[in-house]
Amino acid sequence: MRRTLIDGVSRLLCATAVAATFGGAVRADEPFDLEGLIAAARKEKPITVYDSTGKIVEMAKNFAKKYGLSAEGSKVKVSEQIEMIIREARANNVQGDVSIVSDAPAAVAQLIPQGFAESWLPPDLSAKIPSEYQDPLTVVTSANVWAYNTQIFAKCPVSNIWELTEPKWKGRVAMQDPLGKASYVDWFNQMAKHGDDKVAQAYKEYFGKDLNTKEDSATAAWVKAIAANGPLLTDADAAAAEAVGAPGQSEPFMGLISSAKFRDNADKGMKLGLCKGLKPWPGWLYPGVGLITKGTDSPNAAKLFVHYIMTEEGIAPQAIDGKMSTNKDVRLPADEPSGIGKVLDQLLPYAMTTSLDDWDTRETWQDFWRMNYKK
């Protein structure tokens, strides 16, 4: 899907979305009154919150109990979230009041500038949230990481992502299909934009020579090589995690999965291990943008929910899955199963500054993958 034309007015709207107000709520330059917001929220209709993780159900229940109001969490795939927000707004029939959108490029290119949703930054928490995560408000950053089977291997069997392009791993890498998972092609673009030198350096470290390629970037050369090596493509992290971590295998897959799947080690007896130290990165981060839909009947309750999930208590159900709050005061729990907290400095961060470029190049990267993928 190509992004629609974003003219100067739309970009200005996007850039100033954080400052937007609605429902008579406080402006960013006015004193913030949390108790006043709670009182106003209790006078409004129940809210519905969309997110692509089922943990949103628990989060909404906790929120409702804490503040004595009604809220419902609904697990909705991000592509469906975006369609629902647009359709509901156009029909003037808003059902979802808050949405945690794990597709930042779509949020920045479509939802905000076209007036379907707004970002709101809790004024009392602004000093705790890095500037790059404020406009629009990024609630969490989630990790996709390379994983291996700990029952078979004492440590990660590869030390470099280029090793996965070798014949030894042909057909033995599991990952979600980039043609169906937009964040994967965004990852390709983020690598090319912000880490291409590291991809090239990793090639030299592994093969002992400089990369010589006709492709536009070292990243493109790696994407072409991994696609040609016939990875197992899945429609969900669960299937990729199963291919990697199911016990009793003799030749398990390497895989790229969400850090959330490591909870299956305890829940399902899986044998997933995190590839710490993998060059140039053992994984990458992608953002979850918190948006309030335009036309909500409960603007104060929606704001209160956004404020709540920016606290340690509010984000706790997702933090246990390795999803990291952008509030610097909030830490991952000590018993988070993947161990992602120990390798955060090794991951490729997501740069919101190029999210529109990610949107622009999605079709190009998808076509590139399609042309080079071989079963």
N, C-alpha and C positions, 0 to 999 in steps of 0.2 A: 504494500500500500504506500503510495507516494503521499507526502505531506501536502496539504493544501497551501496555496500561496499565502505567505504571511507578509503583509505590507508593513510600512512603518508604523501605522496606527496600532496594528495588532501587537507589534513588538513592544510598543510603548505600554500598551495595556498589560502585557506579560510582565514587563519590568516593574510596573507599579502595583502589581496585584496584591502584594503584601500589605500595602497601605490602604487597600480598599476596605470599606466598612459596609455593614448592612444590618437591618433590623434594629437600628438605633444603638448598636454596641459601641464601646469606647474606641477612640482613635488611638494610634500608637503613641501620640504625644501627650495623651491625657493620663492621669494616675490610674493604675490598674486596680480594680476592686474585685478580687476573686469572690468574696462573699456576695457582692452585688450580682455578679454573674451567675452564681449558684441560685440565688433567689429568683432571678429572671428566668433561668432555665426551668425551674420547677413549675412555672406558669405556662410552659409551652407544651406542644404535642410530643408524643414519643418520637424518638429518632431511630433511623435505621442506618447502619454502618456497613459499607462494603469493604472487603479485603480478599486477597487471593489465598490467604491462609485460614484454616479452620479455627485457629486460635482467636480469631476476632469474635467468635461466639462467647467464649469465656471472658474476654476483655470487656465486651458490652455488658455482660451480666455483672461483672465486678464493678463497673462504672455505675450501673443503675443502683446497685445495692449501696454503694458508698454515698451517693448523693440523693437517694430517695426519689428517683424518677424512673421513667421507662425508656429502655433502649434495647435494640435487637441487633445482633451481629449476623451478617450473611456472607458466607464464603462464595465468592464469585470470581471466576477467572478474569484476569486483567483485561483481556480483549473484550469480554462481555461487559465488564464494568464500564469501559469507555463508551460502548454502544448504548448501554442503559442510561448513562448520564446524559448523553446527547439526545437520545430519544425522549427521555422524560422531560428534559428542558424544553425541547421543541413542542411537546404536547402540553406544556404548562401543567404537568402532572408529576411533580417531583416526589419520588418514593424513597430514594437514598439521600440522606442528608450529609453524610461524610463518607469519603472514599480514600482508602490508602492505596494509591496507584503505583504499582511496581514497574510502570512503564513511564519513566521520566520524560523521554522525548515526546511521547504523545501528550503528556500533561502540559509540557511547555509549548508544543506546537499547535495543539488543538484545543484542549479543554479550557485553559486560562485565557489565551488571546481572543478566542471566539465567544467568551462570556458564558461558558457552561458551568464553570466552577471558579472558586477563588482560594487563594492561600491566605492563611492568617497566622501570624507569629505571636505567640503569647508574650506580652511585653515584659512580664516578670521573669521570663526564662531566656530572654534574648541574649543576655551576657554569657549564658552557658552554652549557647549554640553557635558553632563556628559560622562566619559570614557566608561561606560557600553553601551552607545548608539552610539559609534563611529565606531565599527568594527564588523559587517557591520553597516552602518549608519541607525539608526532608525529615521524616519521622525516624526512619531506621535505614541502616545500610545492611544488606544481607550478602552472604558470601556463597559463591559456588567454588568448590575446591576439588582438586584431584585426590582421588581416594584409591586405596588398594585393599586386598584381602589379608588381614593379619593372621589368619589361620595357615596360610600358605607361605607368606613372606614375613621375615623377622623385621624388615623395614621396607620402605617404599622401594619397589624394584627398578624404578627409573629415577634419575637425578636431573633430567633435562627434558623439556617438552619436545625437543627435536628427536629424542629417542623414540617417542611414540609414532614417528613417521617411518621407522625402520620395519623391515619385513617381519621381525619377531613379533611385532604387535599388530600385524595386519589382521583386521577383523576382530580385534580383542580390546578395543576401546569403546566404552559405552558413554553416550551423552544424549541430551535432548536434541531433536532435529532443529537445526538453525532456521529451517524454512517454516517451522511452526512456533518457534520460541524467539521472539524479537530481541530479547535481552542478549542472546548469543551473538547475533550479528552486530548489535551495539558493542558488545565486548570486542569483536574483531576491530571495529572502528576506533574504540578507545585504545587498544593496543597500538594500532597504526599511528594514532595521533599523539599519544603520550608515552609510549614505551617501545617504539620501533627499534631504537638503538640497542635496547636490552635484548630484544628478540634476535637481532643480528649478532650481538656479543655471545648469546647463548649458543648460536650456531657455531661460531668460531671455537668456543670452549669445547663443544661436543665433537665436532668434526676435525678440529685442528687446522682450519683454513677459513679465510674470509668467505662470506656468502656471495656468490655470483648468480644473480637472478635477473630475468627479464621482467619480472613483476614490478609493480609500482612501489612495493615496500617489502621489508623482511617479513612483516606480518602476513602479507598476501602470499608470500612464498610458503610460509608455514601452514596457513589455512589450506592452500592448494595441496600440500603434501599430506596433511592429516586427512583431508577429504578423499584423496586418492588411495589412502590406506584402508578404506572400507570400514569406518567405525560403525558400530551398532547404534542406530538412531532410534530413540524412544519418544513417546509422547508425554512422558512424565518422569520426574526424578525417581519415583518409586521403582520403576522398571530398570533404570540405570543402576540404582543402588543394589537391587537384587542381583543383577549380573555381576557386580563387583563383590558384594559382601555375603552372599548366601553361603552358608557353611557346607562342607562336604564336596567342594569342587576340587578338581585337579589342575585346571588351567583357567583360573578366574580372569575376568576383565580388569583392566584399569578403567577408571571412570571419572566423569566430571559431574558432581552432584551438589545439591544444596547442603549446607552444614546442618540443616534441620534433620536430615535423614540419619544422622549419627545416633539419634534417640532410638533407632531400630536395633542398635546393638543390645540394649537392655530389653526393649519391648518384644523383639522378634528373634533374638539370638543371632543377629547379623555380626559380621566380622569386618567392619569398616575401619580403616585407618587413614589418617590424614597425611598426605605426602609433604611433610615439613622439609623445607630447604630446597624444594624443587626449583630449578632455574628456568626462566627468570622469575617466575612467581608460582607458588603452589595453588593459586586461585585468584579470584577477582571479586570485586564488590559491585553491587548495583543498588540504587536508592529506592525507597518507598516514599512517595510524595503524599503528604496529607492535604486533602482538598475538601472544601465545603461547597456544596452545590448551590448555585444561584437559584433563588426562588424557594429555598427551604422555609417551611413554616416555623422552624425552631432554630433560629440563628444563634441564640445564646446557648442552647443545649449543645449545638454542634461545636461551638467554640469551647465549651466546657469539656467536651469529649477530647478535642484536640489537645487542650491543656493537660488533661488527665494522662493521655498516652505519651506525653513528653516527660512524665515522671517515672521513677523507678518502679513504683507500684503499678502504674498503668501499663507499662510495656513488659512487665515480668513474664507473662505467658509466652511472649515471643523471644525474650532474652534467653530463656532456657534452651531455645533452638539455635542459639548463636547469632541472633539478629541484634544488631548493636544500635542503641539509641544515639542520636546525634547530640543529646544533652550530655555534656562532658562530665557531669556529676554522676551519671548512671553507668554502672559497670556490669559486665556479664557475670552471672552467678558462678561461683567456684566449681559447681558440679555440672556446668554445661558440658555435654558429652563429646563434642568434636575436638575441643582444645583449641578452637580458632583464636581465642584471646591471646594465646602465646605467639601467634605468627602474624598478627595484624600488620606489623611493619613490613612483612614480606609480600603482602597481597597488592594487586594492582587496584588502586582506588578508582572510583568513578568520578570523572570531572564533569560537573554540571555545566561548565562553561562551553562545552562542545556538544551538549545534548541535542541542539537543533541540527548540528552536522550529522549526528548519529541518525536522526530522523531522515535527513536528506539522502543519506547513503545506504539506507536499509535495502532498497531494491537492488542496488549495485552489488552489495555483498551477498545477498541471496542468490542473485544470478551467478555470481562467481562461484559460490558453493555448489549450486546446481550443475554447473558446467564441469566441475572437477570431482564431484562425488562418484565413487565407484564402489559397488557392493562387493 
